[in-house]
Amino acid sequence: MKTGSLISHYRIVSRLGVGGMGEVWLAKDIRLGRNVAVKFLHERLAGNPDWLRRFLREARAVASLNHPNIAQVHELFMEEGVHMIVMEYVDGRTLTQRIREKPMTLAEVVHTGIQVADALEEAHSKGIVHRDIKPGNIMLTARGIVKVLDFGIAKLPAEPNETGEQMDATGDPEPHTTRPGEIRGTPRYMSREQCLGMEIDHRSDLFSVGSVLYELATGKHAFQGEAAADVYKAILNHTPTEPSSVNTSLPGSFDRIVTRAMEKDRDLRYSSAAELRADLKALSQAMHPVAGAAAVQGNKTSWILAGALLTVLVGIVGWHNFGREAAAPQVNLEAVPLTATPGTETQPNFSPDGTQIAFASNGEGAMNWDIYTKMIRGGPAMRLTTSPDIDYSPAWSPEGSRIAFLRKSETGPSGFYLIPAFGGAEQFLAPASANRDGTDSPFLAWAPDGKTLVVSDKGNGETASLFAIDVASGTRKNLTSPPSKSFGDSSPVFSPDGKRLLFVRSLGMGIQDIYSMSPSGGEPKQLTFDKRRIYGLAWNPADGRILFSSGRVGNARLWRLPADGGKPEHILGVGDAASFIALSPKGERLAFTRTATDTNIWQYDLKQEIEPRRLIASTRHEQGPQYSPDGKRIVFASTRTGAWEIYVCNADGTGTLQLTTLNGKPAGSPQWSPDGKSIAFDARPDGNPDIYIIDLGGGSMKHVVRDPAQDVAPSFSRDGKWLYYASNRSGRFELWKSPIAGGPALQITKSGGFYGMESLDGREVYYAKSLSGPGLWKAPPQGGEESLVLEQLRGGYWSYWVPTRDGVYYLDQETREEAVEYFIKFHAFGSKKEKMVRALPERPFNSGLALAPDGRRILYTQADRTDTDIMLVEGFR
C-alpha cells in the first residue's frame, strides 16, 4: 500500500500500525470528507480460506455491535484481490501508549474501566466474547472516551444452518472457531481457562479487564514472566500481589474489585460486565468528592475519607454486593506466622482474654503430639502435656484456668481430659472412642457458662455424634443423631451467647455441610448446602456471623455466612488454604492452620542400585500414579491448575495432557482399563462421589456407577468387564463391583473393604479393610470366604501395595533412634518370606504404589516439602 493511492473512494494517508493479520492505515473518505481507519488483510493471507474467514469474522462481529465505546465498522470492501475493513477512526492513543507517558490517576483508571465494562456488556449481550482484551486493544481519545478495538479473534455464538450443521455468526462451520485445546489471546492478559485451552465464556474477558486495571493503577503486570511459559505458570499458579501493596495509595475497595475480576475460578468472578461496571461506578461516586482528580500517587488521607463516604453511600442506596464488602472491609489484612518451629503446629484455640493460644503440636522431632500454649506477643511455646499418647484438639475454658483436650491412646483407654492452663496435674473427664476412622479431628467446645463441654465421639457406635459432658460429674448426654451411613458430626462451636451450637455433618468423604441447633438438643437446621469439605468453623462475636473455611469452589478459602444461613461471601485477601480457624473472644484476631505441601511422583529402579528420579512434578500436588498396561504412559491426579483433575503423560514424564475439567469439583483414584484405551476414576461433579470412565480417544466422561452412597477408588477386572470400587451403601465401606455394560452391583466383602484389585490371573481380589485398618486381604471375585494375605501392611497404608504373580510389593516403616524410616518390601506368596527392596529417603504421601508391567520400575508419591504453621491475622473484621 502506498501513501496517496486511491481505493474506491478512500485515499490512503499514512500507516497507523501492523499486526499478524494485516495493516491498518489512516484514509480519507472523499465522499463524506471524514477520516477512517482501513484494515487490509495481508496479501499473503488473502488466498488462505481460514485467514479470510477470520478477517470476515472480525468485520461482521463488530458490525453487529452499536456502542459508543466500540470502534464502529462502516464497510466491508473487497475489490481486485484487496480485502479491507473500513472502520471508525479513533484519534487518540492506546492504553499502552498512554501509561508510558505518565501514571494514570485512579479516577482515570476507574473511568476507563467503566467504559470498557460498558462496551463488553454490549458485546456479551450479543453472544460475542472478545478474547483479547489488553491495553493495546483499547484506545483513549483526548476527551477520555474509550474505544475497544480488534475483534479479530472474537468468539461468536453458534447458529445451525439449513442443514443443521453448527455455524458461527459469520456462517463458518465451528471448526473455524477455536478448537478444544487451542489457545488464542495475548498471554499476559489471558484467563486461566484460556491458558489451558478450555472452553471459555464472557467471564474470560472480565479476567482480562482485571489484569488491565491492575496494570493501569500500579504500572506493573499482574502476572510476571519474561517468556510466555513463565506468564502461563503465573496465571495458573500464582495470586498477584494486591494493587494497594504495589501502590500504597490505592484503596482496599479497588483491591477487591480487581481481585474478584481476576479470580482463577470463574464461578467466583463477576457474573457479568454489568456487575463489574456497577462496582466501578460505586467506587467512582464515592471518591469523587475528595479524590476525583487526585493522582494515584496522591494523599493517603483522602482515601480514608473516600472509604468513609463510600460506606455511607452504599448504606443509603442499599446496593447489595458492594455494600456487604464495604460494611466489613478487608483492607491490607496480612497473615503472619505465629508458630514457625520445626514440626507441625495446628488446631489453635484462643484464651478468654485473647492474648494466648493453645494448640497441638508433634514437636521439633515430629514424634509425639502434645498440647502447648503460646503468647500472641511473642515468647517460646510452653508444653503442657508429656504423655507418650496422642494429645490434640485443645479448648480453653471460659474462665481461663483450664484447657480441655482429647487423648488417643494405643495401649490404654482414650478419653477427654482437663489440665491447668499453666501446667499441672491432668484430670480425666470422660472416656472417648479411640477409633476415629473417617472423621475429622473431633474438636471440643466449652459452653459459655463453663459447666458443659460438647465433644464429638463415636461412643459405642460406628458414627460420630455430638455429646454434652457435664464437667462436674463427667456424665454425658447424646445431642445429635446423624444418618447411620454417614461419617457423623464434628466441629462443635457455640454462639457467643451460648444459645446456638454449630457443627459439621459429614455424609461421606469430603461431603460436609454446616448445621445449627439448640445446645439442649433437638432437630438441627442445615445452613449450607455445598456438600464440600469444611476445613474450619468459628462464630464471630463482633458481627454475629459464621466464619468458615471450605472447598466449596475448589481449594480451602474463607467464607462468611449469616447466622441463620444464606449465601456465603468469600473473604478476600486472607485465609486461602486455611484450616482449624479460631477467632479471639472480641473477634479482632484470627488464627488458623496453614499447610504448604508439595507432593511429587518419584520413580525407583527395582533391578539396579541407582538414585531415585523425580519423574512428575509441579508446585502443587501430584498423586495416584498408575502405569498403562503397555508401560508407555502414566495416569495421575494433580492440583496443578488449582483443583484435583486427571492427567496422563508419557512414561518418562513428558507430554502431559489434562483429561478432565471439573471446575473445582475434585477427581481422583485413576486406573487404566486392561486395553489401555480408557481411565476409570472417582469424581464429584454433582457433589456426591461416583465412578466415571473417560476414553483417551476423546469424548466426555461416562457416569458408570451412580448411587446415593459414596462410591470411590475404582479398578478394572482383568477382562475389562467389571469395575471394583469401595461403597458405603450397606452402612460402611465394603468392596463392590458393577458390570461396565450395566446391571446390578455385587457386594464382594462383608466385614469391611476399601481399594480392591484383581490378581493377575483374575482368580482373586486383593483389598484393604478400611482407610486405617491393617492387613491385606483376599476374596473370590464373586464374593465368599475372606482371608488374610499380608498382616504386615500397616493401618493407613490402604493403597500402598501392588500385587504380582509371585507376591506383593508394599510400604512399611520402622522407628530407629527416634526417627521414622520408610521402606518398600516384597512379600512372597509361596514362602511367606519378606524381602527389603528399597529404603525411601523421604516420607511417602498416601496415594499408592505403581509397578511397571516389566517389573523394573515402581512409582510412588513423596512429600518433598511440608510446612504446617499457625498463622495470625491482627485487626480482623
NORKA-V163297 format. One record per residue. N is the residue number from 1. RES is the residue in one letter. OMEGA is omega in radians with two decimals (* if undefined). BURIAL is 1 if it has 16 or more other ideal C-beta (glycine too) atoms within 10 Angstrom, else 0. Layout:
n: (N/N)
res: (RES/RES)
omega: (OMEGA/OMEGA)
burial: (BURIAL/BURIAL)
This chain:
n: (1/2/3/4/5/6/7/8/9/10/11/12/13/14/15/16/17/18/19/20/21/22/23/24/25/26/27/28/29/30/31/32/33/34/35/36/37/38/39/40/41/42/43/44/45/46/47/48/49/50/51/52/53/54/55/56/57/58/59/60/61/62/63/64/65/66/67/68/69/70/71/72/73/74/75/76/77/78/79/80/81/82/83/84/85/86/87/88/89/90/91/92/93/94/95/96/97/98/99/100/101/102/103/104/105/106/107/108/109/110/111/112/113/114/115/116/117/118/119/120/121/122/123/124/125/126/127/128/129/130/131/132/133/134/135/136/137/138/139/140/141/142/143/144/145/146/147/148/149/150/151/152/153/154/155/156/157/158/159/160/161/162/163/164/165/166/167/168/169/170/171/172/173/174/175/176/177/178/179/180/181/182/183/184/185/186/187/188/189/190/191/192/193/194/195/196/197/198/199/200/201/202/203/204/205/206/207/208/209/210/211/212/213/214/215/216/217/218/219/220/221/222/223/224/225/226/227/228/229/230/231/232/233/234/235/236/237/238/239/240/241/242/243/244/245/246/247/248/249/250/251/252/253/254/255/256/257/258/259/260/261/262/263/264/265/266/267/268/269/270/271/272/273/274/275/276/277/278/279/280/281/282/283/284/285/286/287/288/289/290/291/292/293/294/295/296/297/298/299/300/301/302/303/304/305/306/307/308/309/310/311/312/313/314/315/316/317/318/319/320/321/322/323/324/325/326/327/328/329/330/331/332/333/334/335/336/337/338/339/340/341/342/343/344/345/346/347/348/349/350/351/352/353/354/355/356/357/358/359/360/361/362/363/364/365/366/367/368/369/370/371/372/373/374/375/376/377/378/379/380/381/382/383/384/385/386/387/388/389/390/391/392/393/394/395/396/397/398/399/400/401/402/403/404/405/406/407/408/409/410/411/412/413/414/415/416/417/418/419/420/421/422/423/424/425/426/427/428/429/430/431/432/433/434/435/436/437/438/439/440/441/442/443/444/445/446/447/448/449/450/451/452/453/454/455/456/457/458/459/460/461/462/463/464/465/466/467/468/469/470/471/472/473/474/475/476/477/478/479/480/481/482/483/484/485/486/487/488/489/490/491/492/493/494/495/496/497/498/499/500/501/502/503/504/505/506/507/508/509/510/511/512/513/514/515/516/517/518/519/520/521/522/523/524/525/526/527/528/529/530/531/532/533/534/535/536/537/538/539/540/541/542/543/544/545/546/547/548/549/550/551/552/553/554/555/556/557/558/559/560/561/562/563/564/565/566/567/568/569/570/571/572/573/574/575/576/577/578/579/580/581/582/583/584/585/586/587/588/589/590/591/592/593/594/595/596/597/598/599/600/601/602/603/604/605/606/607/608/609/610/611/612/613/614/615/616/617/618/619/620/621/622/623/624/625/626/627/628/629/630/631/632/633/634/635/636/637/638/639/640/641/642/643/644/645/646/647/648/649/650/651/652/653/654/655/656/657/658/659/660/661/662/663/664/665/666/667/668/669/670/671/672/673/674/675/676/677/678/679/680/681/682/683/684/685/686/687/688/689/690/691/692/693/694/695/696/697/698/699/700/701/702/703/704/705/706/707/708/709/710/711/712/713/714/715/716/717/718/719/720/721/722/723/724/725/726/727/728/729/730/731/732/733/734/735/736/737/738/739/740/741/742/743/744/745/746/747/748/749/750/751/752/753/754/755/756/757/758/759/760/761/762/763/764/765/766/767/768/769/770/771/772/773/774/775/776/777/778/779/780/781/782/783/784/785/786/787/788/789/790/791/792/793/794/795/796/797/798/799/800/801/802/803/804/805/806/807/808/809/810/811/812/813/814/815/816/817/818/819/820/821/822/823/824/825/826/827/828/829/830/831/832/833/834/835/836/837/838/839/840/841/842/843/844/845/846/847/848/849/850/851/852/853/854/855/856/857/858/859/860/861/862/863/864/865/866/867/868/869/870/871/872/873/874/875/876/877)
res: (M/K/T/G/S/L/I/S/H/Y/R/I/V/S/R/L/G/V/G/G/M/G/E/V/W/L/A/K/D/I/R/L/G/R/N/V/A/V/K/F/L/H/E/R/L/A/G/N/P/D/W/L/R/R/F/L/R/E/A/R/A/V/A/S/L/N/H/P/N/I/A/Q/V/H/E/L/F/M/E/E/G/V/H/M/I/V/M/E/Y/V/D/G/R/T/L/T/Q/R/I/R/E/K/P/M/T/L/A/E/V/V/H/T/G/I/Q/V/A/D/A/L/E/E/A/H/S/K/G/I/V/H/R/D/I/K/P/G/N/I/M/L/T/A/R/G/I/V/K/V/L/D/F/G/I/A/K/L/P/A/E/P/N/E/T/G/E/Q/M/D/A/T/G/D/P/E/P/H/T/T/R/P/G/E/I/R/G/T/P/R/Y/M/S/R/E/Q/C/L/G/M/E/I/D/H/R/S/D/L/F/S/V/G/S/V/L/Y/E/L/A/T/G/K/H/A/F/Q/G/E/A/A/A/D/V/Y/K/A/I/L/N/H/T/P/T/E/P/S/S/V/N/T/S/L/P/G/S/F/D/R/I/V/T/R/A/M/E/K/D/R/D/L/R/Y/S/S/A/A/E/L/R/A/D/L/K/A/L/S/Q/A/M/H/P/V/A/G/A/A/A/V/Q/G/N/K/T/S/W/I/L/A/G/A/L/L/T/V/L/V/G/I/V/G/W/H/N/F/G/R/E/A/A/A/P/Q/V/N/L/E/A/V/P/L/T/A/T/P/G/T/E/T/Q/P/N/F/S/P/D/G/T/Q/I/A/F/A/S/N/G/E/G/A/M/N/W/D/I/Y/T/K/M/I/R/G/G/P/A/M/R/L/T/T/S/P/D/I/D/Y/S/P/A/W/S/P/E/G/S/R/I/A/F/L/R/K/S/E/T/G/P/S/G/F/Y/L/I/P/A/F/G/G/A/E/Q/F/L/A/P/A/S/A/N/R/D/G/T/D/S/P/F/L/A/W/A/P/D/G/K/T/L/V/V/S/D/K/G/N/G/E/T/A/S/L/F/A/I/D/V/A/S/G/T/R/K/N/L/T/S/P/P/S/K/S/F/G/D/S/S/P/V/F/S/P/D/G/K/R/L/L/F/V/R/S/L/G/M/G/I/Q/D/I/Y/S/M/S/P/S/G/G/E/P/K/Q/L/T/F/D/K/R/R/I/Y/G/L/A/W/N/P/A/D/G/R/I/L/F/S/S/G/R/V/G/N/A/R/L/W/R/L/P/A/D/G/G/K/P/E/H/I/L/G/V/G/D/A/A/S/F/I/A/L/S/P/K/G/E/R/L/A/F/T/R/T/A/T/D/T/N/I/W/Q/Y/D/L/K/Q/E/I/E/P/R/R/L/I/A/S/T/R/H/E/Q/G/P/Q/Y/S/P/D/G/K/R/I/V/F/A/S/T/R/T/G/A/W/E/I/Y/V/C/N/A/D/G/T/G/T/L/Q/L/T/T/L/N/G/K/P/A/G/S/P/Q/W/S/P/D/G/K/S/I/A/F/D/A/R/P/D/G/N/P/D/I/Y/I/I/D/L/G/G/G/S/M/K/H/V/V/R/D/P/A/Q/D/V/A/P/S/F/S/R/D/G/K/W/L/Y/Y/A/S/N/R/S/G/R/F/E/L/W/K/S/P/I/A/G/G/P/A/L/Q/I/T/K/S/G/G/F/Y/G/M/E/S/L/D/G/R/E/V/Y/Y/A/K/S/L/S/G/P/G/L/W/K/A/P/P/Q/G/G/E/E/S/L/V/L/E/Q/L/R/G/G/Y/W/S/Y/W/V/P/T/R/D/G/V/Y/Y/L/D/Q/E/T/R/E/E/A/V/E/Y/F/I/K/F/H/A/F/G/S/K/K/E/K/M/V/R/A/L/P/E/R/P/F/N/S/G/L/A/L/A/P/D/G/R/R/I/L/Y/T/Q/A/D/R/T/D/T/D/I/M/L/V/E/G/F/R)
omega: (-3.11/3.06/3.12/3.14/-3.08/3.05/-3.03/-3.13/3.12/3.10/-3.08/-3.09/-3.10/3.14/-3.14/-3.11/-3.13/3.12/-3.10/-3.08/-3.09/3.13/3.09/-3.10/2.95/3.14/3.12/3.03/-3.01/3.09/-3.07/3.10/-3.12/3.05/3.08/3.01/-3.11/3.12/-3.13/3.01/3.12/-3.13/-3.11/-3.14/-3.02/3.14/3.13/-3.07/-3.11/3.13/3.11/3.08/-3.14/3.11/3.12/3.11/-3.12/-3.11/-3.09/3.12/-3.10/-3.14/3.14/-3.10/3.11/-3.04/-3.09/-3.14/3.06/3.12/-3.00/3.02/3.11/-3.00/2.97/-2.92/3.08/-3.11/3.07/3.09/3.12/3.13/-3.10/3.05/3.11/-3.02/3.01/3.08/-3.14/-3.14/-3.12/-3.11/3.00/3.09/3.06/3.11/-3.07/-3.05/3.02/-3.07/3.12/-3.14/3.05/3.01/3.12/3.10/3.12/3.13/-3.11/3.14/3.08/-3.14/3.12/-3.11/3.09/3.12/3.13/3.12/-3.12/3.07/3.10/-3.12/-3.09/3.12/3.11/3.13/-3.08/3.04/-3.03/3.10/3.13/3.06/-3.14/-3.11/-3.12/3.13/3.10/3.12/3.11/3.14/3.12/3.13/3.11/3.13/-3.13/3.01/3.08/-3.06/2.88/3.03/-3.03/3.12/-3.12/3.02/-3.09/3.13/3.13/3.12/3.11/3.06/-3.05/-3.14/-3.10/3.11/3.13/-3.14/3.01/-3.01/3.10/-3.06/3.13/3.06/-3.08/3.13/3.14/2.97/-3.09/3.09/3.07/3.14/3.12/-3.08/3.08/3.14/3.10/-2.94/-3.00/-3.07/-3.08/3.07/3.12/-3.10/3.04/-3.13/-3.10/-3.12/-3.12/3.00/-3.09/3.02/-3.02/-3.11/3.06/3.07/-3.11/3.04/-3.13/3.08/3.09/3.11/3.12/3.14/3.10/-3.10/-3.13/-3.05/-3.05/-3.03/-3.14/3.03/3.11/-3.11/-3.01/3.07/3.13/-3.13/3.14/-3.13/3.12/3.12/3.09/-3.11/3.13/-3.14/-3.08/-2.92/-3.00/3.02/-3.10/2.99/-3.11/-3.12/-3.10/3.05/3.07/3.11/-2.95/-3.14/3.10/3.13/3.11/3.13/3.07/3.07/-3.05/3.14/-3.09/-3.14/3.13/3.12/-3.08/3.06/3.11/3.07/-3.03/3.08/3.14/3.10/2.98/-3.12/-3.14/3.04/3.12/3.13/3.07/3.12/-3.13/3.10/3.14/3.11/3.12/3.08/3.14/-3.14/-3.11/-3.07/-3.01/-3.09/-3.04/-3.01/-3.08/-3.13/-3.11/3.10/3.10/3.13/-3.02/-3.02/-3.12/-3.12/-3.13/-3.13/3.03/3.09/3.14/3.11/3.11/3.12/3.12/3.13/3.12/-3.12/-3.12/3.11/-3.11/-3.05/3.11/-3.10/-2.84/-2.98/-3.05/-3.12/-3.13/-3.13/-3.11/-3.12/-3.14/-3.02/3.09/-3.03/3.03/3.02/-3.10/3.06/-3.14/-3.14/3.01/3.01/-3.13/3.13/3.07/-3.06/-3.08/3.03/-3.02/3.08/-3.13/3.08/-3.04/2.96/-3.10/3.11/3.08/-3.08/-3.12/2.95/2.87/-3.13/3.07/3.14/3.04/3.00/-3.07/3.12/3.14/-3.05/-3.01/-3.11/3.10/-3.14/-3.13/2.94/-3.13/3.06/3.12/-3.04/3.07/-3.11/-3.10/3.06/3.12/-3.13/-3.10/-3.10/-3.10/-3.12/3.03/3.08/-3.08/3.11/-3.12/3.12/3.13/3.09/-3.08/-3.13/-3.08/-3.14/3.00/-3.04/-3.03/3.04/3.06/3.10/3.11/3.06/3.07/-3.07/3.08/-3.06/-3.11/-3.14/3.01/-3.11/3.04/-3.03/2.97/3.06/3.09/-3.05/3.12/3.08/3.14/-3.07/3.11/3.10/3.07/-3.08/-3.09/3.10/3.11/3.08/3.10/-3.10/-3.10/-3.03/3.01/-3.13/3.01/2.99/-2.91/-3.06/3.08/-3.13/3.05/2.92/-3.10/3.13/3.08/-3.09/-3.04/3.06/3.09/-3.08/3.00/-3.09/3.10/-3.13/3.13/-3.08/-3.13/-3.04/-3.14/3.09/3.05/3.11/3.03/-3.14/3.02/-3.02/-3.10/-3.03/-3.08/3.09/-3.09/-3.09/3.12/-3.09/-3.05/3.12/-3.12/3.10/-3.04/-3.12/-3.09/3.01/3.00/-2.99/-3.13/3.02/3.11/3.11/3.10/2.93/-3.10/3.13/3.09/-3.05/3.13/3.13/3.06/2.97/3.12/3.07/-3.11/3.10/3.12/-3.13/3.12/3.13/-2.97/3.02/-3.10/3.11/3.10/-3.13/3.02/3.12/3.12/3.14/-3.12/-3.10/3.14/3.08/3.12/-3.08/3.07/-3.07/-3.06/-3.05/-3.14/-3.05/3.02/-3.06/-3.14/-3.00/3.10/3.09/-3.03/3.13/-3.08/-3.10/3.09/-3.13/-3.09/3.08/3.11/3.07/-3.01/3.00/-3.03/3.06/3.13/-3.14/-3.06/3.07/3.14/-3.14/3.11/-3.02/3.03/-3.04/-3.14/-3.11/-3.09/-3.11/3.11/3.05/3.07/3.08/-3.02/2.88/-3.11/2.98/3.04/-3.10/-3.13/3.00/3.12/-3.06/3.11/3.07/3.06/-3.06/3.09/3.08/-3.08/3.12/3.09/3.04/3.09/3.09/3.06/3.10/3.06/-3.09/3.05/3.12/-3.11/-3.09/-3.10/3.12/3.11/3.07/-3.09/-3.04/3.13/-3.07/3.04/-3.10/3.08/-3.06/3.03/-2.93/-3.09/-3.00/2.94/3.09/3.13/-3.12/2.89/3.13/3.08/-3.08/3.04/3.07/2.99/-3.12/3.11/3.09/-3.05/-3.10/3.13/2.99/-3.14/3.06/-3.09/3.02/-3.05/3.06/3.09/3.12/-3.08/3.06/-3.14/-3.11/2.94/3.07/3.04/-3.08/3.10/3.09/-3.12/2.99/-3.09/3.14/3.09/-3.11/-3.07/3.03/-3.00/3.01/3.03/3.12/-2.77/3.03/-3.13/3.09/-3.10/3.09/-3.12/2.92/-3.10/3.13/3.09/-3.08/-3.11/-3.11/2.97/-3.14/3.00/-3.09/-3.08/-3.14/3.12/3.14/-3.10/-3.12/3.09/-3.08/-3.11/3.03/3.04/3.12/3.14/3.13/3.14/-3.14/-3.12/-3.13/-3.09/3.14/-2.96/3.06/-3.07/-3.14/3.09/3.09/-3.13/-3.14/-3.01/3.00/-3.09/2.93/-3.11/2.89/-3.06/3.09/3.07/-3.07/-3.06/2.98/2.98/3.11/3.06/3.14/3.08/-3.10/3.10/-3.12/3.01/-3.08/3.03/3.09/3.13/2.96/-3.14/3.06/-3.11/3.14/-3.12/-3.12/-3.07/3.10/-3.13/3.10/-3.08/-3.07/-3.12/-3.08/3.11/3.10/-3.12/3.12/-3.14/-3.13/3.12/2.98/-3.06/3.11/3.09/-3.07/-3.10/3.04/3.05/-3.11/2.96/-3.09/-3.07/3.11/-3.06/-3.10/-3.14/3.01/3.01/-3.03/3.06/3.11/3.05/-3.12/3.12/-3.07/-3.12/-3.05/3.14/-3.10/-3.11/3.13/-3.02/-3.13/-3.02/3.13/-3.02/3.03/-3.10/3.11/-3.01/-3.13/-3.05/3.05/3.10/-3.07/2.96/3.11/-3.01/-3.08/-3.08/2.96/3.13/-3.13/3.10/3.11/3.09/3.09/-3.11/3.12/3.07/3.06/-3.14/3.09/-3.03/-3.05/2.88/-3.12/3.10/3.10/-3.13/-3.11/-3.03/-3.06/-3.07/-3.12/3.12/3.12/3.03/-3.09/-3.13/2.94/-3.13/-3.05/-3.08/3.14/3.09/3.07/-2.91/3.10/2.95/3.06/3.07/-3.12/3.09/-3.12/3.13/3.09/-3.07/-3.01/3.10/3.13/2.98/-3.09/-3.09/3.05/-3.10/3.10/3.05/3.07/3.12/-3.12/3.03/-3.12/-3.12/3.04/3.08/3.09/3.14/3.13/*)
burial: (0/0/0/0/0/0/1/0/0/1/0/1/1/0/0/0/0/0/0/0/1/1/1/1/1/1/1/1/1/0/0/0/0/0/0/1/1/1/1/1/1/1/0/0/1/1/0/0/0/0/1/0/1/1/1/1/1/1/1/1/1/1/1/1/1/0/1/0/1/1/1/0/1/1/1/0/1/0/0/0/0/0/1/1/1/1/1/1/1/1/0/1/1/1/1/0/0/1/1/0/0/0/1/1/1/1/1/1/1/1/1/1/1/1/1/1/1/1/1/1/1/1/1/1/0/0/1/1/1/1/1/1/1/1/1/1/1/1/1/1/0/0/0/0/0/1/1/1/1/1/1/1/1/1/1/1/0/0/0/0/0/0/0/0/0/0/1/1/1/1/0/1/0/0/0/1/1/1/0/0/0/0/0/1/1/1/1/1/1/1/1/1/1/1/1/1/1/1/0/1/0/1/1/1/1/1/1/1/1/1/1/1/1/1/1/1/1/1/0/0/0/1/1/0/1/0/0/0/0/0/1/1/1/1/1/1/1/0/0/1/0/1/1/1/0/0/1/0/1/1/1/1/1/1/1/1/1/1/1/1/1/1/1/1/1/1/0/1/1/1/0/1/1/0/1/1/1/1/1/1/1/1/1/1/1/1/1/0/0/1/1/0/0/1/0/1/0/1/0/0/0/1/1/0/0/1/1/0/1/1/1/0/1/1/0/0/0/0/1/0/1/1/1/0/1/1/0/0/1/1/1/0/1/0/1/0/0/1/1/0/0/0/0/1/1/1/1/1/1/1/1/1/0/0/0/1/1/1/1/1/1/1/1/0/0/1/0/1/1/1/1/1/1/1/0/1/0/0/0/0/1/0/0/1/1/0/0/0/1/1/1/1/1/1/1/1/1/1/0/0/0/1/1/1/1/1/1/1/0/0/0/0/0/1/1/1/1/1/1/0/1/0/0/0/0/1/0/0/1/1/0/1/1/1/0/1/1/1/1/1/1/1/1/1/1/1/1/0/0/0/0/1/1/1/1/1/1/1/0/0/0/1/1/1/1/1/1/1/1/0/1/0/0/0/0/1/0/0/1/1/0/1/0/0/1/1/1/1/1/1/1/1/1/1/1/1/0/0/0/1/1/1/1/1/1/1/1/1/1/1/1/1/1/1/1/1/1/0/1/0/0/0/0/1/0/0/1/1/0/1/1/1/1/1/1/1/1/1/1/1/1/0/0/0/1/1/1/1/1/1/1/1/1/1/1/1/1/1/1/1/1/0/1/0/1/0/0/1/1/1/1/1/1/1/1/1/1/1/1/1/1/1/1/1/1/0/1/0/1/1/1/1/1/1/0/0/0/1/1/1/1/1/1/1/0/1/0/0/0/0/0/1/0/0/1/1/1/1/0/1/1/1/1/1/1/1/1/1/0/0/1/0/1/1/1/1/1/1/1/1/1/1/1/1/1/1/1/1/1/0/1/0/0/0/0/0/0/1/1/1/1/1/1/1/1/1/1/1/1/1/1/1/1/0/0/0/0/1/1/1/1/1/1/1/1/0/0/1/1/1/1/1/1/1/0/1/0/0/0/0/1/0/0/1/1/0/1/0/1/1/1/1/1/1/1/1/1/0/0/0/0/1/1/1/1/1/1/1/1/0/0/1/1/1/1/1/1/1/0/1/0/0/0/0/1/0/0/1/1/0/0/1/1/1/1/1/1/1/1/0/0/0/0/1/1/1/1/1/1/1/1/1/1/1/1/1/1/1/1/0/1/0/1/0/0/1/0/0/1/1/0/0/1/0/0/1/1/1/1/1/1/1/1/0/0/0/1/1/1/1/1/1/0/0/0/0/0/0/0/0/0/1/0/1/1/1/1/0/0/0/0/0/0/0/0/0/0/1/0/1/0/0/0/1/1/1/1/1/1/1/1/1/0/0/0/0/1/1/1/1/1/1/1/0/0/0/0/1/1/1/1/1/1/0/0/1/0)
